[in-house]
Amino acid sequence: MDAPAPFDPPERLLCGPGPTNVDPAALEAMRRPMLGHLDPALHEMLLELCALLRSAYRAEDAEVVLPLQATGTSGMETGIASLVEPGETVIVGVNGYFGRRIAEIARRHDADVVEVTADWGEHVPNACLLNALHEHRDARLLAVVHAETSTGVEHPLAELGAEMRDADTLLMADCVTSLGGVELEFDAWGIDYAYSCTQKCLGAPPGMSPIAFSAQAAERARSRSTPLGFNFDLDLLTAYWTERPATYHVTVPILHIYALHEVLRGLAEEGLENRWARQAEAGARLQERVGEMGLELLAEPEHQLAPLTAVRVPEGVDGKAVQAELLARGIEVGGGLGPQAPAMWRLGLMGPNANVETADRLADAFAEVLAAVGPRAAERPLAAATD
Ligand SMILES: Cc1ncc(COP(=O)(O)O)c(C=O)c1O
């Protein structure tokens, strides 16, 4: 094959469920001189990066905090694989696509899975999770999705953590869309294992998964009777990321690490609480504008996430045509995820896009496209739950 022209991607405003646009400072950081993965200058920076991640998770007491060199799903699988052995019980809150994925991964690791379900758009009540825990006192792990990106629902995690404080069962939280986006307190809420990604509220490219283990969870991971897979073994990871001198484990993605360091530095400069407030303000503005268009949000209002707004597609409107027309105008938004999803659009304002100006730009374009593609939303009944 002859050499093709260089890839020249179009400019997009990424306002879907993630990835979001990369923070320009992170892109700039990725152009800095490449170092080898065993360079002491890099190793110094890795320690700083892990300290910044601790602050972002509010996990000063955690035993281990570091980023895995793979996407959010690897963080999910590492939690299950590290903390659960075949035949042990795992309770999973399932109210959307990612809760279902946790349950699926737990089954693949031969866990005995108890699903506690709620409809898409609803949260899984803590009382139901605690009932399941009462019935399965020997459960090794209870897992919930803090920010369910497939529906825009936020789980009341602080309350769950408080209720589980005396339980032997470990609490695992999917923080893929919540880290750096909404209030998250690893230590204070009693979370044992959390995982996230880099491509959403942190505003870096996809490819890494920040994780945190409490002392109890790390102890559990280290005392497994069967060895864990090599890639995500806690001791091999810490030997490279946090013990000094560092021991080679894998050749880590150096430029992605620069990007992650840069966005975490930016987060520290802005202040975590200021960031949460900025995300909240942007989300509220978008949700208000969508409401003014006569459209209905999928999530229960008291559990609505700020970074992700799921909007029901009204009857008679072709949701995919609206997405395609927005993309033609340079704006990406998401649709429903998976065959069980009700007809919806998923609008994200994350990281560098979490501001009122971008909320207005998205809402203006959305209103124009709806008027061009479909009938007026306010005049239509809501669509049935089909994708
Ligand atoms: C809540 C949630 N969990 C897990 C994942 C999986 O992350 P990744 O696609 O980076 O593997 C996603 C991805 O969007 C997500 O939104």
The ligand as an SDF file (V2000), in Angstrom:
LIG
                    3D

 16 16  0  0  0  0  0  0  0  0999 V2000
  -19.2840    4.7880   34.6360 C   0  0  0  0  0  0  0  0  0  0  0  0
  -18.3010    4.1530   33.7150 C   0  0  0  0  0  0  0  0  0  0  0  0
  -17.6370    3.0620   34.1260 N   0  0  0  0  0  0  0  0  0  0  0  0
  -16.7270    2.4570   33.3420 C   0  0  0  0  0  0  0  0  0  0  0  0
  -16.4420    2.9300   32.0790 C   0  0  0  0  0  0  0  0  0  0  0  0
  -15.4340    2.2320   31.2400 C   0  0  0  0  0  0  0  0  0  0  0  0
  -14.3200    3.0560   30.9970 O   0  0  0  0  0  0  0  0  0  0  0  0
  -13.3900    2.8520   29.7020 P   0  0  0  0  0  0  0  0  0  0  0  0
  -14.2810    3.0100   28.5070 O   0  0  0  0  0  0  0  0  0  0  0  0
  -12.3680    3.9370   29.8510 O   0  0  0  0  0  0  0  0  0  0  0  0
  -12.8100    1.4940   29.7870 O   0  0  0  0  0  0  0  0  0  0  0  0
  -17.1160    4.0590   31.6080 C   0  0  0  0  0  0  0  0  0  0  0  0
  -16.8360    4.5740   30.2500 C   0  0  0  0  0  0  0  0  0  0  0  0
  -17.4900    5.4480   29.7600 O   0  0  0  0  0  0  0  0  0  0  0  0
  -18.0630    4.6950   32.4410 C   0  0  0  0  0  0  0  0  0  0  0  0
  -18.7050    5.7850   32.0450 O   0  0  0  0  0  0  0  0  0  0  0  0
  1  2  1  0
  2  3  1  0
  2 15  2  0
  3  4  2  0
  4  5  1  0
  5  6  1  0
  5 12  2  0
  6  7  1  0
  7  8  1  0
  8  9  2  0
  8 10  1  0
  8 11  1  0
 12 13  1  0
 12 15  1  0
 13 14  2  0
 15 16  1  0
M  END
$$$$
